[in-house]
Amino acid sequence: MAKAKGQMDLIDVGPKPKDMKKLGPRVTAYIEARDNRVAYLADEVKEKQAILDAIKKSDLKPLPDGTTVFTCNGMTIKITPRDEKISVKDAKTPKE
């Protein structure tokens, strides 16, 4: 294949790792974990919005500082209005 006008030569990145057989599966596992994280993030964003929508429709009154705090299923939920951050803490889990 001919090089396009003005295109630079590829950079030599050096020798390949000695044990590619061990590295290949690690790279594959990393890619799979990354893809799962991205998919879970989309689900998290969707669920966060569903919580915020439900809170806005409810009759919960915010505290004087603007936060909304309530308990649900043994968890404490705190919503900060500025960035609509949601914090969920399981009451059953001991504090570290």
C-alpha positions as CSV (number, residue, x, y, z in Angstrom):
1,M,0.0,0.0,0.0
2,A,1.4,3.4,-1.0
3,K,2.0,6.0,1.7
4,A,-0.2,9.1,1.4
5,K,1.6,12.4,0.7
6,G,2.8,13.9,4.0
7,Q,2.1,10.8,6.0
8,M,4.8,10.0,8.6
9,D,6.4,6.6,9.0
10,L,5.1,4.3,11.7
11,I,6.9,4.5,15.0
12,D,8.8,1.4,16.1
13,V,7.4,0.7,19.5
14,G,10.1,-1.8,20.3
15,P,10.3,-5.6,20.7
16,K,7.3,-7.6,21.6
17,P,7.0,-8.9,25.2
18,K,8.8,-12.2,25.7
19,D,5.7,-14.2,26.9
20,M,2.9,-13.1,24.6
21,K,0.9,-16.3,25.6
22,K,0.4,-14.9,29.1
23,L,-0.2,-11.3,28.0
24,G,-2.9,-12.0,25.4
25,P,-5.4,-13.4,27.9
26,R,-4.8,-10.5,30.3
27,V,-5.4,-8.0,27.5
28,T,-8.6,-9.9,26.5
29,A,-9.8,-9.9,30.2
30,Y,-9.1,-6.2,30.5
31,I,-11.1,-5.4,27.4
32,E,-14.0,-7.5,28.6
33,A,-13.9,-5.8,32.0
34,R,-13.8,-2.4,30.4
35,D,-16.7,-3.2,28.2
36,N,-18.8,-4.5,31.1
37,R,-18.0,-1.4,33.1
38,V,-19.2,0.8,30.3
39,A,-22.4,-1.2,29.9
40,Y,-23.0,-1.0,33.7
41,L,-22.5,2.7,33.7
42,A,-25.3,3.2,31.1
43,D,-27.6,1.1,33.5
44,E,-26.5,3.2,36.5
45,V,-27.2,6.5,34.7
46,K,-30.7,5.2,33.7
47,E,-31.5,4.0,37.2
48,K,-30.2,7.3,38.8
49,Q,-32.5,9.3,36.5
50,A,-35.5,7.0,37.5
51,I,-34.7,7.6,41.2
52,L,-34.5,11.4,40.6
53,D,-37.7,11.4,38.7
54,A,-39.5,9.5,41.4
55,I,-38.2,11.8,44.1
56,K,-39.4,14.9,42.2
57,K,-42.9,13.4,42.0
58,S,-43.0,12.5,45.7
59,D,-43.9,14.7,48.6
60,L,-40.4,14.6,50.2
61,K,-39.3,17.9,51.5
62,P,-35.6,18.9,51.2
63,L,-33.6,19.8,54.3
64,P,-32.6,23.5,54.8
65,D,-29.3,22.9,53.0
66,G,-31.2,21.6,49.9
67,T,-30.4,17.9,50.3
68,T,-33.1,15.2,50.4
69,V,-32.4,12.3,52.8
70,F,-34.6,9.2,53.4
71,T,-34.4,5.5,54.1
72,C,-35.6,2.7,51.9
73,N,-35.1,-1.0,52.3
74,G,-32.6,-0.5,55.1
75,M,-30.5,2.0,53.1
76,T,-30.1,5.7,53.6
77,I,-30.4,7.7,50.4
78,K,-29.1,11.2,50.2
79,I,-29.6,13.5,47.1
80,T,-27.5,16.6,46.7
81,P,-29.3,19.1,44.6
82,R,-26.4,21.0,42.9
83,D,-25.3,18.0,40.8
84,E,-28.1,15.7,41.7
85,K,-25.6,13.3,43.2
86,I,-27.1,10.2,44.9
87,S,-25.4,8.6,47.8
88,V,-26.7,5.2,49.0
89,K,-25.4,3.6,52.2
90,D,-26.5,0.2,53.4
91,A,-27.3,0.5,57.1
92,K,-26.3,-3.1,57.6
93,T,-22.7,-2.5,56.5
94,P,-20.4,-1.4,59.3
95,K,-18.5,1.8,58.9
96,E,-14.8,1.6,58.1
